[in-house]
Amino acid sequence: MIKFLLKGIIRDRSRSLFPVITVVLGVSLTVLGYSYFNGVMTSWMQTSAKFEAGHMKIMSRAYAENADQTPNDLAFIGVENLLADFKKDFPELLVAPRIRFGGLFDIPDELGETKAQGPIIGLAVDLFSEESPEKDMLNLENAVVRGRMPQKYGEILISDEFARRLNVLPGQTSTLIGSTMYGNMAVVNFTVVGTLRFGVLAMDRGTIIADLADIQEALDMKDAAGEILVFFNDFVYREEAADRITETFNEKYSDKDDEFSPVMVTFYDQGGMADFMGMVSTFQGVLIFSFIAVMSIVLWNAGLMGTLRRYGEIGVRLAVGEAKGHLYRSMILESLMIGVIGTILGTVLGLGFAYFLQSKGINLGNMMQSSNMVINEIIRAKVTPVSYVIGFVPGLLATLLGTSISGLGIYKRQTSQLMKELEV
């Protein structure tokens, strides 16, 4: 039966060409859309983890409650002892203490008077320790546009866009005006030794990168850090493992009665990310359902047209004694074969475009000028094992639904009218 139906599909192109083209287009769009959307979310998660959230994050309980405001007056004190104990308990994890800060960035002229100034967002990271993963994780060396990396204390990096706006050149002295951990004014001089371009719009607008020890001294935060980011060694987020580690850490180190005791949260526990990822999953489901619905309607209409065109063939098959149920099932089997052929071709076509976008990417920088999201401006698709099979859902289901609905007309045929129809 299958061999017979396959020959009919191949030889009678008018029967199969339009449905196959419909399935190919629908499946290729599904595969490409899924892969591209997956690439967007993967890029966002990786960038957010490296620059903001980590796979897990340790803060003081008071800081965690107001984390969106980066309240350094509530930072955790006692970082060195905590990290020493943490590395003994979890040697397989990477840690990165950081301080986020803001202030006014002032550029003096030859006389020491203000030549230019602007607000900045600062990130203090460990630049000089051999075990620190920060340089590689933030890709600092490759991000340097002009100048060089800091080689000693008192040297900083600033975003290239910000530097050009203030007309700052590597080697110039700058002044950071901010507030200390205890609310006092902080005025500290630094030497700008290089400019950076991250490819992350929120970071490129006005960011300075300084060594953690420099900012601890400048902001009177000795042995303190606002956040301690924790990462898996391979930088791949594992939700179940993160939940388990977080629970173990909080049981040992966190005290609910002490607002300055450390508390660990996972990536999904920060900034409503769990709700956001749930919304993303829902959107993916809606995307696939939409393709199934549209393709089913198109294939239903194609099936109706095919049934009308094959009116005589169906009548002959019923006249020679073929049961309506058998005929109906054979048409469904035929449609599934068309679906398989179209799905395979559509998957190959969709994967081809997806691999191209994975390699080249699309630069959305001009569309994201006003965005505050920490995400790369070049978005790439990401092909996963699911990309190879996801097209079979709309490809087979749509053809099955379309033929199942249109094929119901077989049961409306009256056997008593068959000979009269054939005479005509």
C-alpha positions, 0 to 999 in steps of 0.5 A: 500500500505504501509503495503504491501510494508513493508511486502515485504521489511521485507520478501525479504532481498535481496531487502532491506539488501544492501540499508539499510546497506548503509544508516545505515553507511552513516547516522551514519557517518554523525551524528558522524561527525556532533556531533564531529565537533560541539564539536570541534567548541564549545570547541574552542569557549568556550576556546577562549572566556574565555582566549582571546576574551570574549563574548564581549571585551572593549578596547581603540579604538587605542588598538583595531586597533592593538589588535594582538600586545597587545600594552599596551602603548595604554591601556584604562585608567579609568577602575574603573569609566568605570566598575562602570557605566557599571555595572549600565547599564548592571547588568546582565553581568560579566566583567573581566579586564585583562592585557596581557604582555610579557617579560623575566622570570629570575630564580636566584640562591642562589647568585642572579645570573641568573640560568635559564631564558626564554620568557613568555606570561603573563596574569594579572587577578583579583585573590582576589576580591570576585565578580571576576569570573576569578578563576572559569572561568579559572578553576585555582584551579583545574589546579594547579599541584604543590603548591597552589593558590596565597593568597597575592600580589606578588605571581604568578602561572606559567605553569607546563611545563615551570616550569619543563623546567626551574627547578622552584619549588614552593616557589622560587623567580623569576624576571620579566623583561619587559617594562612599559606602557610608554616604560621604563624597568620594573624589578619586583620580584615575588614568584612562589607559584604554577604551572598550567596545563590548557590542552590548549597547547598555554597556557601550553608552557610558561604562568604566571598568576598574580594578576591584581593589581600587574601587574598594579603596575609593568608596571606603569598601574595604573587604566588601563587595556588592555582589559575588557572581558564581558560575559553573566552570563551563559557563553553561547554566543548569537550573537543577544544579543551581537550585541545589547549590543555592539551597545548600549555601543558604542553609549553611551561611544565611541567617534570616534574622541578620539582614547583612548575612549572605544570601544566594539567589539563582539566575531565574530568581533575579529581576523577574527572569523566571516569569520572563522565561515562562513568557518566552516558552509560551511565545514559542508554543504560540509560534508553533501553534500558529504555523500549525493552524495556518498550514492546516487551513491551507492544506484543508482547502488544498484537500477540498480542491483535491477531493473535487478534482479526484471526485471520479477516482474516489467514485470508481474506488467506491464502485469497485467495492473499496470501503469508505473507511479504507479509502479515508485511511489511505488518503490520510496515509497519503497525506502523511507521506506528503507531510514527511517529504515536505517536512524533510525538505523544509527542515533541510531548507530551514537548517541551511538558513539557520546555520547561515544566521548562526555563522553571520548573525544580524546586527540589530544595533540601529534598532536597539539604540534606546534599549537598556537590555544587556544583550549583544547587538549582533544576534545569531541563530542557534541550531540545537538537536530540537531544531532538527525535529521541531519541524515534524510537529507542524509538518505532520500535524497540519497535513493530518488535520487538513486531510482528516477534515477534507476527507470527511466528504468521502462518507457523504458519497451515496453508493446508489449515485455512483453508476449514474456519476460514472455514466456522466 
